[in-house]
């Protein structure tokens, strides 16, 4: 019986995920299967993969043929690498310890690459979140400024007109020097009149004495 490693669709519309199964090559896609060895969810970044490593390796060694997508999954998970190294051990190119050492080195490099990708995605997500918050703050500030301006305009329109204080009428009076005519100094008439009779009396006394 020819067996295949392939995907079986699950999930809802617009959110599909897949089971990795071992099935008869003649069975329909969503029909009966021999064994389920993992799952594949492409809706996350990077894609979420769960895999029974040993069972996947076993089925590959027994001749099961993976589809293109499943082959890429097995390659990313290191199943194909392990199969290749075990083939080298079988041919006597190196021993099993060397094969395990090479596989662990490959696995560490792979994990570092995945971790770097996750860190990059997390940094990008933080940057996008910060940009979104900054844009939201800017919009809120513009709305607050517009509201404050509108409120100020309404208060200015509803404010009563200021009363103009009337200035007291200042009576324009002519200066006293101009209004009043300076009094003309006149010689006192009394003194002149008094002095004249006195002089006449003196003249008479003088005439009488002379006689």
PyMOL CGO cylinders between C-alpha atoms (Angstrom):
from pymol import cmd
from pymol.cgo import CYLINDER

trace = [
    CYLINDER, 0.00, 0.00, 0.00, 1.46, 3.35, -1.07, 0.3, 1, 1, 1, 1, 1, 1,
    CYLINDER, 1.46, 3.35, -1.07, 1.27, 5.87, 1.73, 0.3, 1, 1, 1, 1, 1, 1,
    CYLINDER, 1.27, 5.87, 1.73, 1.53, 9.64, 1.67, 0.3, 1, 1, 1, 1, 1, 1,
    CYLINDER, 1.53, 9.64, 1.67, 2.24, 12.33, 4.21, 0.3, 1, 1, 1, 1, 1, 1,
    CYLINDER, 2.24, 12.33, 4.21, -0.17, 15.14, 3.49, 0.3, 1, 1, 1, 1, 1, 1,
    CYLINDER, -0.17, 15.14, 3.49, -2.40, 17.83, 4.99, 0.3, 1, 1, 1, 1, 1, 1,
    CYLINDER, -2.40, 17.83, 4.99, -6.02, 17.45, 5.96, 0.3, 1, 1, 1, 1, 1, 1,
    CYLINDER, -6.02, 17.45, 5.96, -8.00, 20.68, 6.14, 0.3, 1, 1, 1, 1, 1, 1,
    CYLINDER, -8.00, 20.68, 6.14, -9.70, 21.74, 9.37, 0.3, 1, 1, 1, 1, 1, 1,
    CYLINDER, -9.70, 21.74, 9.37, -11.02, 25.00, 10.80, 0.3, 1, 1, 1, 1, 1, 1,
    CYLINDER, -11.02, 25.00, 10.80, -13.66, 27.45, 9.69, 0.3, 1, 1, 1, 1, 1, 1,
    CYLINDER, -13.66, 27.45, 9.69, -14.02, 29.64, 6.64, 0.3, 1, 1, 1, 1, 1, 1,
    CYLINDER, -14.02, 29.64, 6.64, -11.20, 32.16, 6.21, 0.3, 1, 1, 1, 1, 1, 1,
    CYLINDER, -11.20, 32.16, 6.21, -9.35, 30.54, 9.13, 0.3, 1, 1, 1, 1, 1, 1,
    CYLINDER, -9.35, 30.54, 9.13, -8.15, 27.15, 8.01, 0.3, 1, 1, 1, 1, 1, 1,
    CYLINDER, -8.15, 27.15, 8.01, -5.55, 25.02, 9.76, 0.3, 1, 1, 1, 1, 1, 1,
    CYLINDER, -5.55, 25.02, 9.76, -4.38, 21.56, 8.84, 0.3, 1, 1, 1, 1, 1, 1,
    CYLINDER, -4.38, 21.56, 8.84, -3.58, 18.19, 10.33, 0.3, 1, 1, 1, 1, 1, 1,
    CYLINDER, -3.58, 18.19, 10.33, -0.51, 16.34, 9.12, 0.3, 1, 1, 1, 1, 1, 1,
    CYLINDER, -0.51, 16.34, 9.12, -1.61, 12.80, 8.44, 0.3, 1, 1, 1, 1, 1, 1,
    CYLINDER, -1.61, 12.80, 8.44, -0.39, 9.53, 7.00, 0.3, 1, 1, 1, 1, 1, 1,
    CYLINDER, -0.39, 9.53, 7.00, -2.96, 8.21, 4.55, 0.3, 1, 1, 1, 1, 1, 1,
    CYLINDER, -2.96, 8.21, 4.55, -3.41, 5.83, 1.68, 0.3, 1, 1, 1, 1, 1, 1,
    CYLINDER, -3.41, 5.83, 1.68, -2.53, 7.65, -1.55, 0.3, 1, 1, 1, 1, 1, 1,
    CYLINDER, -2.53, 7.65, -1.55, -5.92, 6.57, -2.97, 0.3, 1, 1, 1, 1, 1, 1,
    CYLINDER, -5.92, 6.57, -2.97, -7.97, 7.98, -0.05, 0.3, 1, 1, 1, 1, 1, 1,
    CYLINDER, -7.97, 7.98, -0.05, -9.77, 11.33, -0.49, 0.3, 1, 1, 1, 1, 1, 1,
    CYLINDER, -9.77, 11.33, -0.49, -8.26, 14.41, 1.10, 0.3, 1, 1, 1, 1, 1, 1,
    CYLINDER, -8.26, 14.41, 1.10, -10.67, 14.62, 4.02, 0.3, 1, 1, 1, 1, 1, 1,
    CYLINDER, -10.67, 14.62, 4.02, -11.36, 10.91, 4.19, 0.3, 1, 1, 1, 1, 1, 1,
    CYLINDER, -11.36, 10.91, 4.19, -9.98, 8.16, 6.41, 0.3, 1, 1, 1, 1, 1, 1,
    CYLINDER, -9.98, 8.16, 6.41, -6.31, 8.25, 7.37, 0.3, 1, 1, 1, 1, 1, 1,
    CYLINDER, -6.31, 8.25, 7.37, -3.87, 5.87, 8.98, 0.3, 1, 1, 1, 1, 1, 1,
    CYLINDER, -3.87, 5.87, 8.98, -2.26, 8.13, 11.58, 0.3, 1, 1, 1, 1, 1, 1,
    CYLINDER, -2.26, 8.13, 11.58, -2.13, 11.80, 12.52, 0.3, 1, 1, 1, 1, 1, 1,
    CYLINDER, -2.13, 11.80, 12.52, 1.42, 12.92, 13.26, 0.3, 1, 1, 1, 1, 1, 1,
    CYLINDER, 1.42, 12.92, 13.26, 1.06, 16.68, 13.70, 0.3, 1, 1, 1, 1, 1, 1,
    CYLINDER, 1.06, 16.68, 13.70, -0.68, 19.93, 12.83, 0.3, 1, 1, 1, 1, 1, 1,
    CYLINDER, -0.68, 19.93, 12.83, 0.09, 23.04, 10.82, 0.3, 1, 1, 1, 1, 1, 1,
    CYLINDER, 0.09, 23.04, 10.82, -1.42, 26.49, 11.44, 0.3, 1, 1, 1, 1, 1, 1,
    CYLINDER, -1.42, 26.49, 11.44, -0.43, 29.08, 8.80, 0.3, 1, 1, 1, 1, 1, 1,
    CYLINDER, -0.43, 29.08, 8.80, -2.50, 31.86, 10.41, 0.3, 1, 1, 1, 1, 1, 1,
    CYLINDER, -2.50, 31.86, 10.41, 0.32, 32.82, 12.80, 0.3, 1, 1, 1, 1, 1, 1,
    CYLINDER, 0.32, 32.82, 12.80, 3.71, 34.34, 12.00, 0.3, 1, 1, 1, 1, 1, 1,
    CYLINDER, 3.71, 34.34, 12.00, 5.80, 32.29, 11.94, 0.3, 1, 1, 1, 1, 1, 1,
    CYLINDER, 5.80, 32.29, 11.94, 3.47, 29.38, 11.29, 0.3, 1, 1, 1, 1, 1, 1,
    CYLINDER, 3.47, 29.38, 11.29, 2.70, 27.15, 14.27, 0.3, 1, 1, 1, 1, 1, 1,
    CYLINDER, 2.70, 27.15, 14.27, 3.78, 23.55, 13.74, 0.3, 1, 1, 1, 1, 1, 1,
    CYLINDER, 3.78, 23.55, 13.74, 3.38, 20.57, 16.06, 0.3, 1, 1, 1, 1, 1, 1,
    CYLINDER, 3.38, 20.57, 16.06, 5.00, 17.35, 14.90, 0.3, 1, 1, 1, 1, 1, 1,
    CYLINDER, 5.00, 17.35, 14.90, 5.69, 13.90, 16.28, 0.3, 1, 1, 1, 1, 1, 1,
    CYLINDER, 5.69, 13.90, 16.28, 9.30, 13.85, 15.14, 0.3, 1, 1, 1, 1, 1, 1,
    CYLINDER, 9.30, 13.85, 15.14, 9.96, 10.14, 15.63, 0.3, 1, 1, 1, 1, 1, 1,
    CYLINDER, 9.96, 10.14, 15.63, 6.77, 9.02, 13.87, 0.3, 1, 1, 1, 1, 1, 1,
    CYLINDER, 6.77, 9.02, 13.87, 7.40, 11.36, 10.95, 0.3, 1, 1, 1, 1, 1, 1,
    CYLINDER, 7.40, 11.36, 10.95, 10.95, 9.97, 10.64, 0.3, 1, 1, 1, 1, 1, 1,
    CYLINDER, 10.95, 9.97, 10.64, 9.64, 6.41, 10.85, 0.3, 1, 1, 1, 1, 1, 1,
    CYLINDER, 9.64, 6.41, 10.85, 7.13, 6.91, 8.02, 0.3, 1, 1, 1, 1, 1, 1,
    CYLINDER, 7.13, 6.91, 8.02, 9.76, 8.55, 5.85, 0.3, 1, 1, 1, 1, 1, 1,
    CYLINDER, 9.76, 8.55, 5.85, 12.10, 5.61, 6.38, 0.3, 1, 1, 1, 1, 1, 1,
    CYLINDER, 12.10, 5.61, 6.38, 9.34, 3.18, 5.47, 0.3, 1, 1, 1, 1, 1, 1,
    CYLINDER, 9.34, 3.18, 5.47, 8.80, 4.87, 2.14, 0.3, 1, 1, 1, 1, 1, 1,
    CYLINDER, 8.80, 4.87, 2.14, 5.91, 7.30, 2.73, 0.3, 1, 1, 1, 1, 1, 1,
    CYLINDER, 5.91, 7.30, 2.73, 6.00, 10.15, 0.20, 0.3, 1, 1, 1, 1, 1, 1,
    CYLINDER, 6.00, 10.15, 0.20, 5.30, 13.68, 1.51, 0.3, 1, 1, 1, 1, 1, 1,
    CYLINDER, 5.30, 13.68, 1.51, 3.49, 16.30, -0.53, 0.3, 1, 1, 1, 1, 1, 1,
    CYLINDER, 3.49, 16.30, -0.53, 5.38, 19.51, -1.34, 0.3, 1, 1, 1, 1, 1, 1,
    CYLINDER, 5.38, 19.51, -1.34, 3.94, 21.42, 1.61, 0.3, 1, 1, 1, 1, 1, 1,
    CYLINDER, 3.94, 21.42, 1.61, 4.56, 18.59, 4.06, 0.3, 1, 1, 1, 1, 1, 1,
    CYLINDER, 4.56, 18.59, 4.06, 8.11, 18.18, 2.69, 0.3, 1, 1, 1, 1, 1, 1,
    CYLINDER, 8.11, 18.18, 2.69, 8.80, 21.85, 3.48, 0.3, 1, 1, 1, 1, 1, 1,
    CYLINDER, 8.80, 21.85, 3.48, 7.40, 21.37, 6.98, 0.3, 1, 1, 1, 1, 1, 1,
    CYLINDER, 7.40, 21.37, 6.98, 9.53, 18.29, 7.59, 0.3, 1, 1, 1, 1, 1, 1,
    CYLINDER, 9.53, 18.29, 7.59, 12.56, 20.14, 6.28, 0.3, 1, 1, 1, 1, 1, 1,
    CYLINDER, 12.56, 20.14, 6.28, 11.99, 23.06, 8.65, 0.3, 1, 1, 1, 1, 1, 1,
    CYLINDER, 11.99, 23.06, 8.65, 11.55, 20.67, 11.57, 0.3, 1, 1, 1, 1, 1, 1,
    CYLINDER, 11.55, 20.67, 11.57, 14.76, 18.78, 10.74, 0.3, 1, 1, 1, 1, 1, 1,
    CYLINDER, 14.76, 18.78, 10.74, 13.18, 15.43, 9.91, 0.3, 1, 1, 1, 1, 1, 1,
    CYLINDER, 13.18, 15.43, 9.91, 14.74, 15.33, 6.46, 0.3, 1, 1, 1, 1, 1, 1,
    CYLINDER, 14.74, 15.33, 6.46, 18.10, 16.38, 7.94, 0.3, 1, 1, 1, 1, 1, 1,
    CYLINDER, 18.10, 16.38, 7.94, 17.97, 13.57, 10.48, 0.3, 1, 1, 1, 1, 1, 1,
    CYLINDER, 17.97, 13.57, 10.48, 17.04, 11.06, 7.78, 0.3, 1, 1, 1, 1, 1, 1,
    CYLINDER, 17.04, 11.06, 7.78, 19.99, 12.24, 5.68, 0.3, 1, 1, 1, 1, 1, 1,
    CYLINDER, 19.99, 12.24, 5.68, 22.42, 11.89, 8.61, 0.3, 1, 1, 1, 1, 1, 1,
    CYLINDER, 22.42, 11.89, 8.61, 21.15, 8.43, 9.47, 0.3, 1, 1, 1, 1, 1, 1,
    CYLINDER, 21.15, 8.43, 9.47, 21.68, 7.49, 5.82, 0.3, 1, 1, 1, 1, 1, 1,
    CYLINDER, 21.68, 7.49, 5.82, 25.32, 8.60, 6.19, 0.3, 1, 1, 1, 1, 1, 1,
    CYLINDER, 25.32, 8.60, 6.19, 25.69, 6.47, 9.31, 0.3, 1, 1, 1, 1, 1, 1,
    CYLINDER, 25.69, 6.47, 9.31, 24.26, 3.48, 7.44, 0.3, 1, 1, 1, 1, 1, 1,
    CYLINDER, 24.26, 3.48, 7.44, 26.81, 3.97, 4.67, 0.3, 1, 1, 1, 1, 1, 1,
    CYLINDER, 26.81, 3.97, 4.67, 29.66, 4.27, 7.17, 0.3, 1, 1, 1, 1, 1, 1,
    CYLINDER, 29.66, 4.27, 7.17, 30.56, 7.88, 6.35, 0.3, 1, 1, 1, 1, 1, 1,
    CYLINDER, 30.56, 7.88, 6.35, 30.53, 8.79, 10.07, 0.3, 1, 1, 1, 1, 1, 1,
    CYLINDER, 30.53, 8.79, 10.07, 29.33, 7.31, 13.29, 0.3, 1, 1, 1, 1, 1, 1,
    CYLINDER, 29.33, 7.31, 13.29, 26.06, 7.93, 15.10, 0.3, 1, 1, 1, 1, 1, 1,
    CYLINDER, 26.06, 7.93, 15.10, 27.66, 10.32, 17.64, 0.3, 1, 1, 1, 1, 1, 1,
    CYLINDER, 27.66, 10.32, 17.64, 28.92, 12.53, 14.81, 0.3, 1, 1, 1, 1, 1, 1,
    CYLINDER, 28.92, 12.53, 14.81, 25.50, 12.45, 13.22, 0.3, 1, 1, 1, 1, 1, 1,
    CYLINDER, 25.50, 12.45, 13.22, 23.89, 13.52, 16.48, 0.3, 1, 1, 1, 1, 1, 1,
    CYLINDER, 23.89, 13.52, 16.48, 26.48, 16.30, 16.89, 0.3, 1, 1, 1, 1, 1, 1,
    CYLINDER, 26.48, 16.30, 16.89, 25.79, 17.67, 13.41, 0.3, 1, 1, 1, 1, 1, 1,
    CYLINDER, 25.79, 17.67, 13.41, 22.06, 17.48, 13.92, 0.3, 1, 1, 1, 1, 1, 1,
    CYLINDER, 22.06, 17.48, 13.92, 22.25, 19.38, 17.24, 0.3, 1, 1, 1, 1, 1, 1,
    CYLINDER, 22.25, 19.38, 17.24, 24.40, 22.09, 15.61, 0.3, 1, 1, 1, 1, 1, 1,
    CYLINDER, 24.40, 22.09, 15.61, 21.87, 22.44, 12.79, 0.3, 1, 1, 1, 1, 1, 1,
    CYLINDER, 21.87, 22.44, 12.79, 19.01, 22.52, 15.29, 0.3, 1, 1, 1, 1, 1, 1,
    CYLINDER, 19.01, 22.52, 15.29, 20.65, 25.27, 17.37, 0.3, 1, 1, 1, 1, 1, 1,
    CYLINDER, 20.65, 25.27, 17.37, 21.21, 27.41, 14.29, 0.3, 1, 1, 1, 1, 1, 1,
    CYLINDER, 21.21, 27.41, 14.29, 17.60, 26.86, 13.26, 0.3, 1, 1, 1, 1, 1, 1,
    CYLINDER, 17.60, 26.86, 13.26, 16.30, 27.85, 16.69, 0.3, 1, 1, 1, 1, 1, 1,
    CYLINDER, 16.30, 27.85, 16.69, 18.43, 31.01, 16.70, 0.3, 1, 1, 1, 1, 1, 1,
    CYLINDER, 18.43, 31.01, 16.70, 17.05, 31.98, 13.30, 0.3, 1, 1, 1, 1, 1, 1,
    CYLINDER, 17.05, 31.98, 13.30, 13.48, 31.40, 14.51, 0.3, 1, 1, 1, 1, 1, 1,
    CYLINDER, 13.48, 31.40, 14.51, 14.13, 33.39, 17.69, 0.3, 1, 1, 1, 1, 1, 1,
    CYLINDER, 14.13, 33.39, 17.69, 15.61, 36.24, 15.67, 0.3, 1, 1, 1, 1, 1, 1,
    CYLINDER, 15.61, 36.24, 15.67, 12.54, 36.25, 13.44, 0.3, 1, 1, 1, 1, 1, 1,
    CYLINDER, 12.54, 36.25, 13.44, 10.22, 36.31, 16.45, 0.3, 1, 1, 1, 1, 1, 1,
    CYLINDER, 10.22, 36.31, 16.45, 12.19, 39.17, 18.04, 0.3, 1, 1, 1, 1, 1, 1,
    CYLINDER, 12.19, 39.17, 18.04, 12.01, 41.13, 14.80, 0.3, 1, 1, 1, 1, 1, 1,
    CYLINDER, 12.01, 41.13, 14.80, 8.28, 40.57, 14.57, 0.3, 1, 1, 1, 1, 1, 1,
    CYLINDER, 8.28, 40.57, 14.57, 7.81, 41.63, 18.21, 0.3, 1, 1, 1, 1, 1, 1,
    CYLINDER, 7.81, 41.63, 18.21, 9.85, 44.80, 17.63, 0.3, 1, 1, 1, 1, 1, 1,
    CYLINDER, 9.85, 44.80, 17.63, 7.84, 45.63, 14.54, 0.3, 1, 1, 1, 1, 1, 1,
    CYLINDER, 7.84, 45.63, 14.54, 4.62, 45.05, 16.48, 0.3, 1, 1, 1, 1, 1, 1,
    CYLINDER, 4.62, 45.05, 16.48, 5.78, 47.39, 19.26, 0.3, 1, 1, 1, 1, 1, 1,
    CYLINDER, 5.78, 47.39, 19.26, 6.71, 50.05, 16.69, 0.3, 1, 1, 1, 1, 1, 1,
    CYLINDER, 6.71, 50.05, 16.69, 3.32, 49.78, 15.02, 0.3, 1, 1, 1, 1, 1, 1,
    CYLINDER, 3.32, 49.78, 15.02, 1.59, 49.99, 18.40, 0.3, 1, 1, 1, 1, 1, 1,
    CYLINDER, 1.59, 49.99, 18.40, 3.61, 53.08, 19.35, 0.3, 1, 1, 1, 1, 1, 1,
    CYLINDER, 3.61, 53.08, 19.35, 2.84, 54.73, 16.01, 0.3, 1, 1, 1, 1, 1, 1,
    CYLINDER, 2.84, 54.73, 16.01, -0.86, 53.97, 16.51, 0.3, 1, 1, 1, 1, 1, 1,
    CYLINDER, -0.86, 53.97, 16.51, -0.85, 55.45, 20.00, 0.3, 1, 1, 1, 1, 1, 1,
    CYLINDER, -0.85, 55.45, 20.00, 1.00, 58.57, 18.81, 0.3, 1, 1, 1, 1, 1, 1,
    CYLINDER, 1.00, 58.57, 18.81, -1.51, 59.05, 16.00, 0.3, 1, 1, 1, 1, 1, 1,
    CYLINDER, -1.51, 59.05, 16.00, -4.38, 58.58, 18.45, 0.3, 1, 1, 1, 1, 1, 1,
    CYLINDER, -4.38, 58.58, 18.45, -2.88, 61.14, 20.85, 0.3, 1, 1, 1, 1, 1, 1,
    CYLINDER, -2.88, 61.14, 20.85, -2.45, 63.61, 18.00, 0.3, 1, 1, 1, 1, 1, 1,
    CYLINDER, -2.45, 63.61, 18.00, -6.08, 63.20, 16.92, 0.3, 1, 1, 1, 1, 1, 1,
    CYLINDER, -6.08, 63.20, 16.92, -7.29, 63.60, 20.52, 0.3, 1, 1, 1, 1, 1, 1,
    CYLINDER, -7.29, 63.60, 20.52, -5.21, 66.77, 20.94, 0.3, 1, 1, 1, 1, 1, 1,
    CYLINDER, -5.21, 66.77, 20.94, -6.58, 68.25, 17.73, 0.3, 1, 1, 1, 1, 1, 1,
    CYLINDER, -6.58, 68.25, 17.73, -10.14, 67.49, 18.89, 0.3, 1, 1, 1, 1, 1, 1,
    CYLINDER, -10.14, 67.49, 18.89, -9.48, 69.05, 22.30, 0.3, 1, 1, 1, 1, 1, 1,
    CYLINDER, -9.48, 69.05, 22.30, -7.98, 72.19, 20.72, 0.3, 1, 1, 1, 1, 1, 1,
    CYLINDER, -7.98, 72.19, 20.72, -10.94, 72.51, 18.33, 0.3, 1, 1, 1, 1, 1, 1,
    CYLINDER, -10.94, 72.51, 18.33, -13.40, 72.07, 21.20, 0.3, 1, 1, 1, 1, 1, 1,
    CYLINDER, -13.40, 72.07, 21.20, -11.60, 74.66, 23.33, 0.3, 1, 1, 1, 1, 1, 1,
    CYLINDER, -11.60, 74.66, 23.33, -11.56, 77.13, 20.42, 0.3, 1, 1, 1, 1, 1, 1,
    CYLINDER, -11.56, 77.13, 20.42, -15.28, 76.60, 19.77, 0.3, 1, 1, 1, 1, 1, 1,
    CYLINDER, -15.28, 76.60, 19.77, -16.07, 77.07, 23.46, 0.3, 1, 1, 1, 1, 1, 1,
    CYLINDER, -16.07, 77.07, 23.46, -14.05, 80.29, 23.58, 0.3, 1, 1, 1, 1, 1, 1,
    CYLINDER, -14.05, 80.29, 23.58, -15.87, 81.62, 20.50, 0.3, 1, 1, 1, 1, 1, 1,
    CYLINDER, -15.87, 81.62, 20.50, -19.27, 80.80, 22.06, 0.3, 1, 1, 1, 1, 1, 1,
    CYLINDER, -19.27, 80.80, 22.06, -18.33, 82.54, 25.30, 0.3, 1, 1, 1, 1, 1, 1,
    CYLINDER, -18.33, 82.54, 25.30, -17.13, 85.59, 23.38, 0.3, 1, 1, 1, 1, 1, 1,
    CYLINDER, -17.13, 85.59, 23.38, -20.38, 85.71, 21.40, 0.3, 1, 1, 1, 1, 1, 1,
    CYLINDER, -20.38, 85.71, 21.40, -22.57, 85.40, 24.51, 0.3, 1, 1, 1, 1, 1, 1,
    CYLINDER, -22.57, 85.40, 24.51, -20.63, 87.92, 26.61, 0.3, 1, 1, 1, 1, 1, 1,
    CYLINDER, -20.63, 87.92, 26.61, -22.51, 91.29, 27.21, 0.3, 1, 1, 1, 1, 1, 1,
    CYLINDER, -22.51, 91.29, 27.21, -21.15, 94.39, 25.47, 0.3, 1, 1, 1, 1, 1, 1,
    CYLINDER, -21.15, 94.39, 25.47, -18.96, 96.47, 27.82, 0.3, 1, 1, 1, 1, 1, 1,
    CYLINDER, -18.96, 96.47, 27.82, -20.59, 99.73, 29.11, 0.3, 1, 1, 1, 1, 1, 1,
    CYLINDER, -20.59, 99.73, 29.11, -18.86, 102.93, 28.03, 0.3, 1, 1, 1, 1, 1, 1,
    CYLINDER, -18.86, 102.93, 28.03, -18.41, 105.28, 31.02, 0.3, 1, 1, 1, 1, 1, 1,
    CYLINDER, -18.41, 105.28, 31.02, -19.56, 108.85, 30.33, 0.3, 1, 1, 1, 1, 1, 1,
    CYLINDER, -19.56, 108.85, 30.33, -16.97, 111.47, 31.07, 0.3, 1, 1, 1, 1, 1, 1,
    CYLINDER, -16.97, 111.47, 31.07, -18.24, 114.30, 33.32, 0.3, 1, 1, 1, 1, 1, 1,
    CYLINDER, -18.24, 114.30, 33.32, -18.75, 117.55, 31.47, 0.3, 1, 1, 1, 1, 1, 1,
    CYLINDER, -18.75, 117.55, 31.47, -16.00, 119.92, 32.41, 0.3, 1, 1, 1, 1, 1, 1,
    CYLINDER, -16.00, 119.92, 32.41, -17.27, 123.50, 32.63, 0.3, 1, 1, 1, 1, 1, 1,
    CYLINDER, -17.27, 123.50, 32.63, -15.03, 125.64, 30.61, 0.3, 1, 1, 1, 1, 1, 1,
    CYLINDER, -15.03, 125.64, 30.61, -14.55, 128.70, 32.70, 0.3, 1, 1, 1, 1, 1, 1,
    CYLINDER, -14.55, 128.70, 32.70, -12.54, 131.61, 31.63, 0.3, 1, 1, 1, 1, 1, 1,
    CYLINDER, -12.54, 131.61, 31.63, -9.57, 132.13, 33.82, 0.3, 1, 1, 1, 1, 1, 1,
    CYLINDER, -9.57, 132.13, 33.82, -10.17, 134.58, 36.64, 0.3, 1, 1, 1, 1, 1, 1,
    CYLINDER, -10.17, 134.58, 36.64, -7.57, 136.91, 35.26, 0.3, 1, 1, 1, 1, 1, 1,
    CYLINDER, -7.57, 136.91, 35.26, -9.49, 137.17, 31.99, 0.3, 1, 1, 1, 1, 1, 1,
    CYLINDER, -9.49, 137.17, 31.99, -13.02, 137.19, 33.51, 0.3, 1, 1, 1, 1, 1, 1,
    CYLINDER, -13.02, 137.19, 33.51, -12.36, 139.87, 36.06, 0.3, 1, 1, 1, 1, 1, 1,
    CYLINDER, -12.36, 139.87, 36.06, -11.10, 143.21, 34.83, 0.3, 1, 1, 1, 1, 1, 1,
    CYLINDER, -11.10, 143.21, 34.83, -8.29, 144.47, 36.96, 0.3, 1, 1, 1, 1, 1, 1,
    CYLINDER, -8.29, 144.47, 36.96, -9.40, 147.38, 39.15, 0.3, 1, 1, 1, 1, 1, 1,
    CYLINDER, -9.40, 147.38, 39.15, -7.99, 150.74, 38.11, 0.3, 1, 1, 1, 1, 1, 1,
    CYLINDER, -7.99, 150.74, 38.11, -6.15, 152.38, 40.94, 0.3, 1, 1, 1, 1, 1, 1,
    CYLINDER, -6.15, 152.38, 40.94, -7.47, 155.84, 41.64, 0.3, 1, 1, 1, 1, 1, 1,
    CYLINDER, -7.47, 155.84, 41.64, -6.11, 158.38, 43.97, 0.3, 1, 1, 1, 1, 1, 1,
    CYLINDER, -6.11, 158.38, 43.97, -8.30, 158.64, 47.03, 0.3, 1, 1, 1, 1, 1, 1,
    CYLINDER, -8.30, 158.64, 47.03, -10.54, 161.64, 46.59, 0.3, 1, 1, 1, 1, 1, 1,
    CYLINDER, -10.54, 161.64, 46.59, -10.89, 162.16, 50.35, 0.3, 1, 1, 1, 1, 1, 1,
    CYLINDER, -10.89, 162.16, 50.35, -7.27, 162.90, 50.90, 0.3, 1, 1, 1, 1, 1, 1,
    CYLINDER, -7.27, 162.90, 50.90, -7.21, 165.44, 48.04, 0.3, 1, 1, 1, 1, 1, 1,
    CYLINDER, -7.21, 165.44, 48.04, -10.32, 167.14, 49.31, 0.3, 1, 1, 1, 1, 1, 1,
    CYLINDER, -10.32, 167.14, 49.31, -9.05, 167.23, 52.87, 0.3, 1, 1, 1, 1, 1, 1,
    CYLINDER, -9.05, 167.23, 52.87, -5.64, 168.46, 51.92, 0.3, 1, 1, 1, 1, 1, 1,
    CYLINDER, -5.64, 168.46, 51.92, -7.02, 171.32, 49.81, 0.3, 1, 1, 1, 1, 1, 1,
    CYLINDER, -7.02, 171.32, 49.81, -9.00, 173.03, 52.61, 0.3, 1, 1, 1, 1, 1, 1,
    CYLINDER, -9.00, 173.03, 52.61, -6.12, 172.53, 54.96, 0.3, 1, 1, 1, 1, 1, 1,
    CYLINDER, -6.12, 172.53, 54.96, -3.83, 174.32, 52.57, 0.3, 1, 1, 1, 1, 1, 1,
    CYLINDER, -3.83, 174.32, 52.57, -6.33, 177.15, 52.21, 0.3, 1, 1, 1, 1, 1, 1,
    CYLINDER, -6.33, 177.15, 52.21, -6.59, 177.47, 56.03, 0.3, 1, 1, 1, 1, 1, 1,
    CYLINDER, -6.59, 177.47, 56.03, -2.87, 177.63, 56.33, 0.3, 1, 1, 1, 1, 1, 1,
    CYLINDER, -2.87, 177.63, 56.33, -2.76, 180.35, 53.69, 0.3, 1, 1, 1, 1, 1, 1,
    CYLINDER, -2.76, 180.35, 53.69, -5.31, 182.42, 55.59, 0.3, 1, 1, 1, 1, 1, 1,
    CYLINDER, -5.31, 182.42, 55.59, -3.42, 182.05, 58.90, 0.3, 1, 1, 1, 1, 1, 1,
    CYLINDER, -3.42, 182.05, 58.90, -0.28, 183.13, 57.16, 0.3, 1, 1, 1, 1, 1, 1,
    CYLINDER, -0.28, 183.13, 57.16, -1.98, 186.23, 55.74, 0.3, 1, 1, 1, 1, 1, 1,
    CYLINDER, -1.98, 186.23, 55.74, -3.40, 187.15, 59.12, 0.3, 1, 1, 1, 1, 1, 1,
    CYLINDER, -3.40, 187.15, 59.12, -0.08, 186.89, 60.78, 0.3, 1, 1, 1, 1, 1, 1,
    CYLINDER, -0.08, 186.89, 60.78, 1.47, 189.08, 58.20, 0.3, 1, 1, 1, 1, 1, 1,
    CYLINDER, 1.47, 189.08, 58.20, -0.98, 191.84, 58.81, 0.3, 1, 1, 1, 1, 1, 1,
]
cmd.load_cgo(trace, "trace")
